């Protein structure tokens, strides 16, 4: 890229693209040195896909408060999935506990802290 940059005008689109890439080269190639870093953002794109696809519906959430509530629910569902918990099971467990749960210990109901009860132990078992 450096040799190509010397052959083109620095003010051309190609020249600007090469300068942009060269300035950011360490960040662009960092994934090679650390196997935990992904070289693309496909997983992030996939995780927000449902929100993007439903954007027209969410436009009419009714109010800012409704939009914030929807964002909270989506965050909880996404966090449950990332922690290996099926979202319906997680929400069912939280909703069965939240009425008697002390607000000072609300963090115990977050997906990474919650212990899901078995179907036999669950008070809402049919």
ZAMIRO-756452 format. One line per field, with one value per residue: residue number from 1; residue in three letters; x, y, z of N, C-alpha, C, CB in turn. Coordinates in nm, 3 decimals. Each point is the difference from the previous one (the first is absolute). Glycine has a CB too. Layout:
// residues N
seq = c(NUM, ...);
type = c(ala, ...);
n.px = c(X, ...);
n.py = c(Y, ...);
n.pz = c(Z, ...);
ca.px = c(X, ...);
ca.py = c(Y, ...);
ca.pz = c(Z, ...);
c.px = c(X, ...);
c.py = c(Y, ...);
c.pz = c(Z, ...);
cb.px = c(X, ...);
cb.py = c(Y, ...);
cb.pz = c(Z, ...);
// end
This chain:
// residues 126
seq = c(1, 2, 3, 4, 5, 6, 7, 8, 9, 10, 11, 12, 13, 14, 15, 16, 17, 18, 19, 20, 21, 22, 23, 24, 25, 26, 27, 28, 29, 30, 31, 32, 33, 34, 35, 36, 37, 38, 39, 40, 41, 42, 43, 44, 45, 46, 47, 48, 49, 50, 51, 52, 53, 54, 55, 56, 57, 58, 59, 60, 61, 62, 63, 64, 65, 66, 67, 68, 69, 70, 71, 72, 73, 74, 75, 76, 77, 78, 79, 80, 81, 82, 83, 84, 85, 86, 87, 88, 89, 90, 91, 92, 93, 94, 95, 96, 97, 98, 99, 100, 101, 102, 103, 104, 105, 106, 107, 108, 109, 110, 111, 112, 113, 114, 115, 116, 117, 118, 119, 120, 121, 122, 123, 124, 125, 126);
type = c(unk, unk, unk, unk, unk, unk, unk, unk, unk, unk, unk, unk, unk, unk, unk, unk, unk, unk, unk, unk, unk, unk, unk, unk, unk, unk, unk, unk, unk, unk, unk, unk, unk, unk, unk, unk, unk, unk, unk, unk, unk, unk, unk, unk, unk, unk, unk, unk, unk, unk, unk, unk, unk, unk, unk, unk, unk, unk, unk, unk, unk, unk, unk, unk, unk, unk, unk, unk, unk, unk, unk, unk, unk, unk, unk, unk, unk, unk, unk, unk, unk, unk, unk, unk, unk, unk, unk, unk, unk, unk, unk, unk, unk, unk, unk, unk, unk, unk, unk, unk, unk, unk, unk, unk, unk, unk, unk, unk, unk, unk, unk, unk, unk, unk, unk, unk, unk, unk, unk, unk, unk, unk, unk, unk, unk, unk);
n.px = c(0.083, 0.292, -0.013, -0.295, 0.093, 0.224, -0.244, -0.214, 0.025, 0.088, -0.278, -0.070, -0.256, 0.290, 0.100, -0.232, 0.050, 0.303, -0.062, -0.205, 0.211, 0.230, -0.173, -0.078, 0.309, -0.057, -0.306, 0.053, 0.160, -0.179, -0.088, 0.326, 0.005, -0.278, -0.068, -0.188, -0.005, -0.278, 0.215, -0.321, -0.145, -0.091, -0.060, -0.110, -0.184, -0.143, -0.074, -0.166, -0.167, -0.227, 0.071, -0.010, -0.283, -0.143, 0.116, -0.307, -0.061, 0.172, -0.160, -0.219, 0.203, -0.283, 0.244, 0.289, -0.147, -0.007, 0.310, 0.069, -0.170, 0.159, 0.279, -0.083, -0.071, 0.272, 0.169, -0.146, 0.045, 0.309, 0.045, -0.143, 0.198, 0.255, -0.091, -0.045, -0.318, -0.177, -0.015, -0.211, 0.186, 0.043, -0.300, -0.071, 0.209, -0.096, -0.302, 0.062, 0.160, -0.170, -0.201, 0.248, 0.245, 0.064, -0.057, 0.263, 0.000, -0.066, 0.286, -0.193, -0.120, 0.311, -0.079, 0.225, -0.217, -0.197, 0.083, -0.205, -0.169, 0.064, -0.250, 0.009, 0.040, -0.253, -0.182, -0.061, -0.003, -0.252);
n.py = c(-0.119, 0.121, -0.052, 0.123, 0.272, 0.043, -0.006, 0.237, 0.307, -0.044, 0.066, -0.327, -0.059, -0.125, 0.217, -0.055, -0.317, 0.031, 0.191, -0.204, -0.230, 0.157, 0.089, -0.310, -0.169, -0.037, -0.046, -0.204, -0.211, -0.003, -0.276, -0.069, 0.010, -0.172, -0.331, 0.245, 0.141, -0.136, 0.071, 0.110, 0.163, -0.339, 0.041, 0.297, -0.098, -0.216, 0.210, 0.198, -0.247, 0.070, 0.307, -0.001, -0.142, 0.220, 0.290, -0.014, -0.094, 0.232, 0.243, -0.072, -0.032, 0.186, 0.196, 0.049, -0.237, -0.180, 0.036, -0.096, -0.269, -0.082, 0.035, -0.201, -0.230, 0.017, -0.030, -0.265, -0.139, 0.055, -0.123, -0.274, -0.040, 0.045, -0.241, -0.249, 0.157, -0.153, 0.353, -0.198, -0.058, 0.307, 0.073, -0.241, 0.102, 0.295, -0.066, -0.186, 0.254, 0.271, -0.049, -0.046, 0.198, 0.183, 0.217, -0.123, -0.240, 0.187, -0.164, -0.267, 0.071, 0.001, -0.248, -0.009, -0.079, -0.230, -0.268, -0.031, -0.100, -0.266, 0.091, -0.068, 0.310, 0.124, 0.121, -0.078, -0.352, 0.033);
n.pz = c(0.000, -0.047, -0.309, -0.031, 0.143, -0.230, -0.231, 0.118, -0.010, 0.322, -0.183, -0.090, 0.160, 0.021, 0.206, 0.201, 0.000, 0.084, 0.246, 0.120, 0.013, 0.142, 0.250, 0.055, -0.041, 0.307, -0.063, -0.244, 0.190, 0.302, -0.144, -0.010, 0.326, 0.077, -0.113, 0.129, -0.303, -0.147, -0.232, 0.069, 0.201, -0.110, 0.308, -0.048, -0.238, 0.181, 0.227, -0.201, -0.182, 0.205, -0.024, -0.314, -0.020, 0.187, -0.161, -0.057, 0.296, 0.131, -0.162, 0.231, 0.310, -0.012, 0.034, -0.069, 0.154, -0.259, -0.043, 0.291, -0.032, -0.260, 0.146, 0.234, -0.197, -0.157, 0.270, 0.083, -0.277, -0.003, 0.286, -0.077, -0.239, 0.175, 0.206, -0.252, 0.035, -0.243, -0.022, 0.121, 0.246, 0.060, 0.021, 0.195, 0.213, 0.009, 0.046, 0.261, 0.149, -0.054, 0.249, 0.194, -0.146, 0.280, -0.249, 0.149, -0.241, -0.309, -0.005, 0.056, -0.306, -0.160, -0.195, 0.221, 0.256, -0.132, 0.176, -0.291, 0.279, -0.162, -0.161, 0.317, 0.085, -0.180, 0.259, -0.318, 0.059, -0.218);
ca.px = c(-0.083, 0.088, 0.057, -0.109, -0.030, 0.102, -0.023, -0.128, -0.019, -0.050, -0.132, -0.096, -0.077, 0.086, 0.102, -0.062, -0.031, 0.126, 0.043, -0.092, 0.036, 0.133, -0.006, -0.072, 0.050, 0.013, -0.134, -0.059, 0.067, 0.016, -0.060, 0.100, 0.083, -0.083, -0.102, -0.133, -0.056, -0.053, 0.044, -0.117, -0.100, -0.119, -0.079, -0.072, -0.105, -0.106, -0.072, -0.092, -0.087, -0.143, -0.037, 0.003, -0.111, -0.126, 0.011, -0.125, -0.097, 0.042, -0.014, -0.127, -0.005, -0.101, 0.062, 0.141, 0.002, -0.024, 0.124, 0.100, -0.040, 0.034, 0.146, 0.036, -0.037, 0.094, 0.130, -0.009, -0.009, 0.133, 0.092, -0.034, 0.056, 0.146, 0.035, -0.044, -0.132, -0.109, -0.064, -0.133, 0.022, 0.055, -0.106, -0.098, 0.060, 0.007, -0.135, -0.055, 0.071, 0.026, -0.094, 0.047, 0.145, 0.038, 0.059, 0.143, 0.073, -0.053, 0.108, -0.007, -0.089, 0.063, 0.023, 0.125, -0.008, -0.122, -0.003, -0.132, -0.057, -0.050, -0.143, -0.070, 0.012, -0.054, -0.136, -0.096, -0.007, -0.140);
ca.py = c(0.119, 0.117, 0.023, 0.046, 0.137, 0.086, 0.008, 0.067, 0.128, -0.012, 0.062, -0.083, -0.090, -0.112, 0.050, 0.020, -0.132, -0.060, 0.070, -0.041, -0.137, -0.004, 0.060, -0.092, -0.135, -0.082, -0.041, -0.090, -0.131, -0.044, -0.132, -0.103, -0.021, -0.042, -0.089, 0.032, 0.112, -0.040, 0.091, 0.071, 0.025, -0.076, -0.043, 0.118, 0.027, -0.101, 0.020, 0.115, -0.016, 0.010, 0.138, 0.075, -0.043, 0.048, 0.143, 0.071, -0.026, 0.064, 0.143, 0.038, -0.063, 0.071, 0.107, -0.024, -0.103, -0.129, -0.034, -0.040, -0.131, -0.098, -0.015, -0.077, -0.140, -0.055, -0.019, -0.118, -0.120, -0.020, -0.044, -0.139, -0.084, -0.001, -0.079, -0.138, -0.024, 0.021, 0.124, -0.020, -0.060, 0.105, 0.096, -0.069, -0.010, 0.133, 0.048, -0.075, 0.038, 0.143, 0.065, -0.012, 0.018, 0.134, 0.085, 0.018, -0.117, -0.023, -0.055, -0.147, -0.047, 0.016, -0.134, -0.065, -0.033, -0.074, -0.146, -0.038, -0.117, -0.103, 0.009, -0.054, 0.096, 0.129, 0.023, 0.014, -0.126, -0.032);
ca.pz = c(0.000, 0.003, -0.133, -0.086, 0.040, -0.061, -0.144, -0.029, 0.065, 0.137, 0.005, -0.073, 0.088, 0.034, 0.092, 0.132, 0.054, 0.044, 0.121, 0.105, 0.040, 0.060, 0.134, 0.088, -0.024, 0.123, 0.047, -0.100, 0.003, 0.140, 0.019, -0.029, 0.118, 0.114, -0.054, 0.052, -0.076, -0.130, -0.105, -0.052, 0.104, -0.037, 0.117, 0.047, -0.100, 0.017, 0.126, -0.008, -0.117, 0.030, 0.030, -0.126, -0.084, 0.055, 0.026, -0.033, 0.106, 0.124, -0.018, 0.060, 0.133, 0.076, 0.079, 0.031, 0.105, -0.066, -0.071, 0.101, 0.051, -0.104, 0.000, 0.120, -0.024, -0.100, 0.066, 0.087, -0.086, -0.059, 0.106, 0.033, -0.108, 0.011, 0.118, -0.021, 0.058, -0.095, 0.046, 0.059, 0.132, 0.085, 0.034, 0.086, 0.132, 0.061, 0.029, 0.114, 0.123, 0.017, 0.092, 0.138, 0.005, 0.048, -0.102, 0.032, -0.052, -0.135, -0.083, 0.006, -0.106, -0.130, -0.058, 0.042, 0.143, 0.032, -0.007, -0.050, 0.067, -0.091, -0.025, 0.116, 0.109, -0.040, 0.051, -0.110, -0.073, -0.033);
c.px = c(0.087, 0.057, -0.107, -0.035, 0.100, -0.025, -0.129, -0.006, -0.059, -0.140, -0.105, -0.076, 0.086, 0.107, -0.056, -0.033, 0.127, 0.051, -0.085, 0.039, 0.135, 0.001, -0.062, 0.051, 0.018, -0.136, -0.063, 0.059, 0.015, -0.054, 0.101, 0.083, -0.077, -0.117, -0.140, -0.070, -0.048, 0.041, -0.117, -0.101, -0.130, -0.084, -0.079, -0.115, -0.116, -0.081, -0.095, -0.097, -0.148, -0.047, -0.006, -0.118, -0.134, -0.006, -0.129, -0.106, 0.035, -0.011, -0.125, -0.018, -0.101, 0.056, 0.149, 0.014, -0.022, 0.124, 0.109, -0.033, 0.034, 0.151, 0.047, -0.029, 0.096, 0.138, -0.001, -0.004, 0.136, 0.100, -0.027, 0.060, 0.151, 0.048, -0.053, -0.133, -0.105, -0.083, -0.139, 0.012, 0.052, -0.110, -0.105, 0.052, 0.002, -0.139, -0.064, 0.063, -0.008, -0.092, 0.050, 0.149, 0.035, 0.071, 0.150, 0.084, -0.045, 0.105, 0.002, -0.088, 0.057, 0.042, 0.125, 0.001, -0.114, 0.019, -0.143, -0.047, -0.049, -0.152, -0.080, -0.001, -0.074, -0.144, -0.104, -0.014, -0.147, -0.036);
c.py = c(0.125, 0.030, 0.048, 0.145, 0.098, 0.021, 0.072, 0.133, -0.021, 0.057, -0.079, -0.088, -0.119, 0.043, 0.019, -0.135, -0.068, 0.066, -0.043, -0.139, -0.006, 0.058, -0.098, -0.144, -0.084, -0.050, -0.100, -0.140, -0.057, -0.141, -0.112, -0.037, -0.053, -0.081, 0.026, 0.109, -0.051, 0.102, 0.070, 0.018, -0.074, -0.043, 0.117, 0.034, -0.098, 0.026, 0.118, -0.012, 0.007, 0.142, 0.082, -0.039, 0.053, 0.150, 0.077, -0.021, 0.075, 0.151, 0.051, -0.068, 0.070, 0.117, -0.032, -0.109, -0.138, -0.047, -0.046, -0.137, -0.110, -0.025, -0.083, -0.148, -0.064, -0.023, -0.123, -0.129, -0.030, -0.049, -0.144, -0.094, -0.011, -0.082, -0.143, -0.035, 0.027, 0.118, -0.019, -0.056, 0.105, 0.098, -0.062, -0.007, 0.136, 0.050, -0.075, 0.043, 0.149, 0.068, -0.004, 0.029, 0.142, 0.081, 0.020, -0.116, -0.035, -0.059, -0.153, -0.057, 0.020, -0.137, -0.071, -0.035, -0.095, -0.150, -0.038, -0.126, -0.100, 0.014, -0.048, 0.100, 0.130, 0.020, 0.014, -0.128, -0.039, -0.143);
c.pz = c(0.000, -0.137, -0.097, 0.033, -0.061, -0.149, -0.036, 0.075, 0.140, 0.013, -0.078, 0.099, 0.042, 0.101, 0.141, 0.065, 0.052, 0.127, 0.119, 0.053, 0.070, 0.141, 0.099, -0.009, 0.127, 0.052, -0.097, 0.006, 0.141, 0.022, -0.025, 0.123, 0.120, -0.055, 0.051, -0.079, -0.135, -0.105, -0.070, 0.112, -0.031, 0.120, 0.057, -0.095, 0.017, 0.126, -0.005, -0.117, 0.033, 0.029, -0.128, -0.088, 0.050, 0.021, -0.030, 0.107, 0.127, -0.008, 0.071, 0.136, 0.090, 0.079, 0.017, 0.105, -0.057, -0.075, 0.096, 0.058, -0.100, -0.004, 0.119, -0.021, -0.101, 0.062, 0.090, -0.081, -0.062, 0.103, 0.041, -0.105, 0.012, 0.119, -0.009, 0.062, -0.106, 0.049, 0.062, 0.140, 0.098, 0.044, 0.092, 0.144, 0.070, 0.038, 0.117, 0.133, 0.033, 0.101, 0.144, 0.016, 0.047, -0.109, 0.023, -0.054, -0.142, -0.093, 0.002, -0.110, -0.139, -0.054, 0.049, 0.148, 0.034, -0.013, -0.037, 0.072, -0.103, -0.012, 0.122, 0.117, -0.028, 0.047, -0.110, -0.081, -0.020, 0.037);
cb.px = c(-0.181, 0.056, 0.175, -0.090, -0.098, 0.164, 0.127, -0.114, -0.033, 0.235, 0.113, 0.147, -0.214, -0.042, 0.112, -0.096, -0.194, 0.055, 0.076, -0.186, -0.133, 0.098, -0.019, -0.198, 0.113, 0.206, -0.029, -0.039, 0.121, -0.016, -0.222, 0.009, 0.144, 0.068, 0.176, 0.080, 0.153, -0.197, 0.200, 0.037, 0.102, 0.124, 0.170, 0.210, 0.174, 0.141, 0.194, 0.176, 0.178, 0.014, 0.107, 0.251, 0.130, -0.020, 0.242, 0.052, -0.044, 0.153, 0.120, -0.099, 0.239, -0.124, -0.218, 0.055, -0.084, -0.242, -0.060, 0.041, -0.186, -0.201, 0.021, -0.048, -0.242, -0.126, 0.038, -0.121, -0.243, -0.051, 0.015, -0.215, -0.189, 0.005, 0.000, 0.234, 0.081, -0.007, 0.127, -0.097, 0.049, 0.223, 0.038, -0.082, 0.139, 0.205, -0.024, -0.043, 0.151, 0.078, -0.187, -0.178, 0.028, 0.019, -0.220, -0.065, 0.025, -0.158, 0.132, 0.035, -0.190, 0.082, -0.118, 0.117, 0.098, -0.131, 0.189, 0.049, -0.066, 0.192, 0.042, 0.066, 0.220, 0.152, 0.103, 0.056, 0.224, 0.010);
cb.py = c(-0.125, -0.051, -0.175, -0.235, -0.086, -0.081, -0.211, -0.223, 0.113, 0.014, 0.220, 0.001, 0.069, -0.100, 0.112, 0.220, -0.019, -0.057, 0.196, 0.137, -0.085, 0.018, 0.230, 0.148, 0.092, 0.132, 0.223, 0.198, 0.067, 0.238, 0.096, 0.084, 0.181, 0.204, -0.166, -0.068, 0.165, -0.116, -0.144, -0.096, 0.225, -0.080, -0.178, 0.088, 0.089, -0.166, -0.098, 0.140, -0.139, -0.230, -0.019, 0.014, -0.204, -0.218, -0.019, -0.027, -0.224, -0.190, -0.015, 0.034, -0.069, -0.210, 0.048, 0.239, 0.168, 0.057, 0.165, 0.242, 0.108, 0.072, 0.222, 0.200, 0.054, 0.118, 0.247, 0.139, 0.049, 0.178, 0.237, 0.074, 0.067, 0.224, 0.209, -0.057, 0.063, -0.248, 0.112, -0.038, -0.222, -0.022, 0.115, -0.135, -0.192, 0.049, 0.062, -0.192, -0.188, 0.002, -0.064, -0.168, -0.169, -0.093, 0.115, 0.129, -0.086, 0.189, 0.206, 0.013, 0.051, 0.232, 0.082, 0.124, 0.221, 0.196, -0.030, 0.104, 0.140, -0.157, -0.033, -0.232, -0.101, -0.006, 0.109, 0.242, -0.074, 0.165);
cb.pz = c(0.120, 0.237, 0.043, -0.017, 0.215, 0.170, -0.022, -0.035, -0.225, 0.085, 0.023, -0.206, -0.114, -0.227, -0.192, -0.079, -0.159, -0.238, -0.140, -0.105, -0.193, -0.228, -0.101, -0.025, -0.200, 0.059, 0.114, -0.143, -0.205, 0.072, -0.067, -0.233, -0.082, 0.139, -0.022, 0.223, 0.116, 0.110, -0.031, -0.231, 0.044, -0.199, 0.051, 0.109, -0.161, -0.121, 0.118, 0.104, -0.099, 0.089, 0.227, 0.014, -0.056, 0.108, -0.050, -0.244, -0.099, 0.042, -0.220, -0.229, -0.025, 0.014, 0.121, -0.057, 0.162, -0.020, -0.177, 0.054, 0.132, -0.134, -0.118, 0.144, 0.049, -0.183, -0.008, 0.170, -0.048, -0.165, 0.081, 0.113, -0.150, -0.106, 0.134, -0.011, 0.232, -0.063, -0.177, -0.228, -0.107, -0.117, -0.220, -0.198, -0.080, -0.135, -0.241, -0.154, -0.044, -0.233, -0.152, 0.036, -0.185, 0.234, -0.026, 0.205, 0.234, 0.034, 0.044, 0.246, 0.150, 0.063, -0.196, -0.180, 0.046, -0.076, 0.174, -0.226, 0.198, 0.062, -0.247, -0.072, 0.055, -0.198, 0.195, -0.009, 0.096, -0.186);
// end
